[in-house]
Amino acid sequence: MPTSPGRLSPPSAITVESPARLHLGFIDPNASLGRSFGSVGLAIDAHSTCLTVRHAPAAAHHGRIDGRIDGGIDGAASVAQRERIEQHLAALHAAFGAGPALDIELHHTPRAHTGLGSGTQLALALGTAFARVRGLDASSADIARVLSRGLRSGIGIHGFDHGGLIVDGGRAAGTLLPPLIARQDFPEAWRVLLIDDTSREGLHGDDEKRGLASLAPFPAYLAAHLSHLVLMRILPAVAERDFAPFADALCDLQQTIGEYFAPVQGGVFASPAVACAIEAVAAEQKAGIGQTSWGPVGFAFVESAQDAERALAAARRVAPGASLNYTIAAARNRGATWRAAAPGQRGADAA
């Protein structure tokens, strides 16, 4: 793993902003045709992760990580998120060696366990900022390996680097991270309505592992069908900016993979309220509908900003519950960004 300092002196504070992603579906969840998983996903311009890492003042060593003094963590949304950051810092210190104490400031992150890839984006943003303020030459793949990301899907890692529509090649024996096999700019005019049921969380951790282990083998003919959908329908439709075949193929992919995961998550959608709202959109206009990862966030792709407003109105009419949050987003055709931040000025560096 490269760890040599860069030629230029590293900045003392770095702000990193990384995109959320939609996981649009697995292609072969349990290697019925040879490689496991394989993912399709899209980086979006909403629900990003933004944080700043800076050298801590010498007199402001607030906590300890694995027996060594480190700086403080401000802005964590929960105790669990703070603990996750502490664990990541411990792993980064172990992999890259001791260095100056660091302060971490979170400006904003998506709600955890909703299908937006918040865990991977937090890890990669933190690791990237850590490496840059330390003057280390570490790639996103290096950081992902240190922090145990990309064990099934590579969408979050490749989306962090490149943005846009991503297809990864899944895992085979000896594969460390799912390889990037296709990346396309997504049409700027197309929009996606996101609906989050804030009363729920998607499967994660040990529950996710048990859920995956409980599923029946994925039929080879369905893996072949999904492969065809991705290669011959979704990717060409995006390349040609042809919305209707994209929407039809995405609905087909989502229905197929959703039915496979339904025994674990309680249906094709994890949230009945989200399902009701998303299906109302599809009843009124052409839309590519589904759920990102384990949800509960559902999505409806539409062809324009005007169509997105119509979709939002339709969803709200049938599912006005207080637990539902709505966002209209576009694709993000670039990866994470970073910039030097002012040292010692907390709260002033959010992107």
C-alpha positions in Angstrom: 0.0 0.0 0.0 1.5 3.4 -1.0 2.3 5.5 2.1 5.1 7.8 0.9 4.6 11.6 1.5 3.7 13.7 -1.4 6.2 16.2 -2.9 4.2 19.2 -1.6 3.7 20.0 2.0 0.2 18.8 2.9 -2.4 21.3 4.1 -3.2 21.3 7.8 -6.9 21.0 7.2 -8.9 19.4 4.4 -12.7 19.4 3.6 -14.0 16.5 1.6 -17.5 16.3 0.1 -18.6 13.0 -1.4 -21.8 12.0 -3.2 -24.6 9.7 -1.9 -25.3 6.8 -4.2 -28.4 4.8 -5.3 -27.8 1.1 -5.5 -30.0 0.1 -8.4 -29.6 -3.7 -8.0 -27.4 -6.7 -7.9 -26.8 -8.8 -11.1 -25.9 -12.2 -9.6 -26.2 -12.2 -5.8 -24.7 -15.6 -5.1 -22.5 -16.3 -8.1 -24.9 -18.6 -10.0 -22.9 -17.7 -13.2 -19.5 -17.5 -11.6 -19.0 -14.0 -10.0 -21.0 -12.9 -7.0 -23.1 -9.8 -6.7 -22.1 -7.3 -9.4 -23.9 -4.0 -9.0 -25.5 -1.1 -10.9 -25.6 2.3 -9.2 -25.7 6.0 -9.6 -24.1 8.9 -7.8 -26.6 11.7 -7.0 -26.3 15.4 -6.1 -28.4 15.2 -2.9 -27.6 13.8 0.6 -23.9 14.2 0.3 -21.3 13.6 3.1 -19.1 16.5 4.0 -16.4 16.6 6.7 -13.2 18.4 7.7 -10.1 16.9 9.1 -7.5 19.2 10.6 -4.4 19.1 12.8 -5.6 19.5 16.4 -4.0 22.2 18.6 -1.3 20.8 20.8 -3.3 21.6 23.9 -6.6 20.2 22.7 -6.1 16.4 22.8 -9.6 15.3 23.8 -9.7 11.5 23.6 -7.8 8.4 23.1 -7.9 5.9 20.3 -6.1 2.5 20.8 -4.0 4.0 23.6 -2.8 7.1 21.7 -4.0 10.6 22.1 -6.1 12.0 19.3 -8.3 15.1 18.7 -12.0 15.6 19.0 -15.0 14.6 16.9 -17.7 17.3 16.4 -21.0 17.1 14.6 -21.6 13.3 14.8 -25.3 12.5 14.3 -25.3 9.7 16.9 -23.2 7.8 19.3 -23.0 5.0 16.8 -21.6 7.4 14.1 -19.0 8.7 16.6 -17.9 5.2 17.5 -17.7 4.3 13.8 -15.4 7.3 13.2 -13.2 6.3 16.2 -12.9 2.8 14.8 -12.0 4.1 11.4 -9.3 6.4 12.9 -7.9 3.5 14.8 -7.7 1.4 11.6 -6.1 4.3 9.7 -3.5 4.9 12.4 -2.7 1.2 12.5 -2.3 1.0 8.7 -0.4 4.3 8.1 1.5 4.8 11.3 1.4 7.3 14.1 1.1 11.0 13.3 -0.2 14.3 14.6 -3.5 14.4 16.5 -6.4 15.3 14.3 -9.8 17.0 14.9 -12.8 15.7 12.9 -15.8 17.9 12.1 -18.8 16.5 10.4 -20.8 19.1 8.5 -23.6 16.9 7.1 -24.2 13.2 6.4 -27.2 11.2 5.1 -29.4 9.4 7.5 -27.7 6.0 8.2 -29.0 2.7 7.0 -31.4 4.1 4.3 -29.8 2.7 1.1 -27.8 5.9 0.3 -24.3 4.4 1.0 -23.7 6.6 4.0 -21.2 4.2 5.7 -18.9 3.9 2.7 -19.0 7.6 1.9 -18.2 8.5 5.5 -15.3 6.0 5.5 -13.9 7.2 2.2 -14.3 10.9 3.0 -12.6 10.4 6.4 -9.8 8.3 5.0 -9.2 10.6 2.1 -8.9 13.7 4.3 -6.8 11.7 6.8 -4.3 10.8 4.0 -4.2 14.3 2.5 -3.4 16.1 5.8 -0.8 13.4 6.5 0.7 13.8 3.0 0.1 10.1 2.2 -0.4 8.7 -1.3 -3.4 6.4 -0.6 -6.1 5.7 -3.2 -9.8 5.1 -2.5 -9.1 1.4 -3.0 -6.4 1.5 -0.4 -8.6 3.2 2.1 -11.5 0.9 1.3 -9.4 -2.1 2.1 -8.1 -0.6 5.4 -11.7 0.3 6.5 -13.4 -2.9 5.1 -15.6 -1.3 2.6 -16.6 -2.8 -0.8 -17.0 -6.3 0.5 -20.1 -6.8 -1.7 -20.7 -3.8 -3.9 -18.1 -1.5 -5.5 -20.7 1.2 -6.3 -19.8 3.5 -3.4 -16.1 3.3 -4.0 -16.3 3.9 -7.8 -18.9 6.5 -7.3 -16.6 8.3 -4.8 -13.9 8.4 -7.5 -15.9 9.0 -10.6 -19.6 9.8 -10.1 -22.1 9.0 -12.8 -23.7 5.6 -13.6 -21.5 2.8 -12.4 -21.5 -1.0 -13.1 -19.1 -3.2 -11.1 -18.0 -6.7 -11.9 -18.7 -8.3 -8.6 -16.4 -10.7 -6.8 -14.5 -13.8 -7.8 -12.0 -15.9 -5.8 -9.1 -13.6 -4.9 -11.0 -10.4 -5.8 -10.2 -7.6 -3.3 -12.7 -5.0 -4.5 -15.3 -5.3 -7.2 -13.8 -3.9 -10.4 -15.3 -1.0 -12.4 -16.5 -2.4 -15.7 -18.7 0.5 -17.0 -19.1 4.1 -16.2 -21.3 6.6 -18.0 -22.4 10.2 -17.6 -26.0 10.2 -16.7 -28.4 12.6 -18.5 -28.4 15.9 -16.8 -32.1 16.6 -17.5 -33.4 13.3 -15.9 -34.5 13.5 -12.3 -35.1 11.1 -9.5 -37.7 11.5 -6.7 -36.4 9.9 -3.5 -38.8 8.9 -0.7 -37.5 8.0 2.7 -39.6 6.4 5.5 -37.9 7.9 8.5 -39.7 5.5 10.8 -37.6 2.6 9.4 -34.0 1.5 8.8 -32.8 -0.9 6.1 -31.1 -4.2 7.1 -27.4 -3.7 8.1 -24.7 -5.4 10.1 -25.4 -8.9 11.4 -29.0 -8.8 10.4 -28.0 -8.2 6.8 -25.5 -11.1 6.9 -28.1 -13.4 8.3 -30.7 -12.2 5.8 -28.4 -12.9 2.8 -27.4 -16.3 4.2 -31.1 -17.3 4.5 -32.0 -16.7 0.9 -32.3 -19.5 -1.6 -29.8 -19.7 -4.5 -30.4 -17.1 -7.1 -31.4 -18.9 -10.4 -28.8 -18.8 -13.2 -31.5 -17.8 -15.7 -32.4 -14.7 -13.7 -28.7 -13.7 -13.4 -28.5 -14.1 -17.2 -31.6 -12.0 -17.6 -30.3 -9.2 -15.3 -27.0 -9.2 -17.2 -28.8 -8.7 -20.4 -30.9 -5.9 -18.9 -27.8 -4.0 -17.8 -25.6 -4.6 -20.9 -28.2 -4.4 -23.6 -30.9 -2.1 -22.2 -29.9 0.1 -19.3 -26.4 1.1 -20.6 -27.5 1.7 -24.2 -30.5 3.7 -23.1 -28.4 6.0 -20.9 -25.8 6.4 -23.7 -28.5 7.4 -26.2 -30.5 9.5 -23.7 -33.5 7.4 -24.4 -35.6 7.5 -21.2 -38.5 5.0 -21.9 -36.3 1.9 -22.4 -34.2 2.9 -19.4 -37.2 3.2 -17.2 -38.7 -0.1 -18.4 -35.4 -2.0 -17.9 -34.8 -0.5 -14.5 -38.3 -1.5 -13.4 -37.7 -5.0 -14.6 -34.3 -5.3 -12.8 -35.8 -3.9 -9.6 -38.9 -6.2 -9.7 -36.7 -9.2 -10.3 -34.2 -8.5 -7.5 -36.9 -7.2 -5.2 -38.8 -10.4 -5.4 -35.7 -12.3 -4.6 -35.0 -10.2 -1.4 -38.7 -10.0 -0.4 -38.6 -12.9 2.1 -35.9 -11.0 4.1 -37.2 -7.4 3.9 -41.0 -8.2 3.9 -41.8 -7.4 0.3 -40.3 -5.9 -2.9 -40.2 -2.6 -0.9 -39.1 -2.5 2.7 -41.6 0.2 3.5 -45.3 -0.2 2.5 -45.8 3.6 2.7 -42.9 4.2 0.3 -44.2 1.5 -2.0 -47.6 3.2 -2.1 -46.1 6.5 -3.0 -43.7 5.2 -5.6 -46.4 3.1 -7.3 -48.7 6.2 -7.5 -46.0 8.0 -9.5 -45.7 5.1 -11.9 -49.5 5.0 -12.4 -49.5 8.6 -13.6 -46.4 8.8 -15.8 -43.5 6.9 -17.3 -41.0 6.2 -14.4 -38.2 3.9 -13.4 -39.1 2.8 -9.9 -37.5 0.8 -7.2 -35.7 0.8 -3.9 -32.0 1.5 -3.3 -30.2 -1.3 -1.5 -32.2 -2.5 1.6 -34.1 0.8 1.7 -36.2 2.2 3.1 -35.5 4.9 0.5 -37.5 4.3 -2.7 -37.0 6.1 -6.0 -38.8 7.1 -9.2 -36.7 8.2 -12.1 -38.5 10.6 -14.5 -37.5 12.4 -17.6 -37.4 16.1 -16.5 -37.6 18.5 -13.6 -41.2 19.2 -14.5 -42.0 15.5 -14.4 -40.3 15.3 -11.0 -42.7 18.0 -9.6 -45.6 16.0 -10.9 -44.2 12.9 -9.4 -43.8 14.6 -6.0 -47.4 15.8 -6.1 -48.7 12.3 -6.9 -46.7 10.7 -4.1 -47.9 13.2 -1.6 -51.5 12.7 -2.5 -51.5 9.0 -1.7 -48.9 9.0 1.1 -49.1 12.2 3.1 -47.7 10.5 6.3 -45.5 12.5 8.6 -42.8 9.8 8.5 -42.1 10.3 4.7 -39.4 12.7 3.5 -39.1 13.6 -0.2 -36.1 14.8 -2.2 -35.8 15.6 -5.9 -32.3 14.9 -7.1 -30.2 14.8 -10.3 -27.3 12.6 -11.1 -23.8 13.7 -10.1 -21.4 13.0 -12.9 -18.3 13.7 -10.8 -16.9 12.1 -7.8 -15.9 13.4 -4.4 -14.2 16.8 -4.1 -11.7 18.1 -1.6 -10.2 21.5 -0.8 -7.8 22.9 1.7 -9.7 24.4 4.7 -8.9 27.2 7.1 -7.0 25.7 10.0 -8.7 26.1 13.4 -12.0 27.5 12.1 -14.7 25.1 13.0 -18.1 25.3 11.4 -16.9 27.6 8.5 -15.8 25.0 6.0 -18.9 23.1 4.9 -19.1 22.7 1.1 
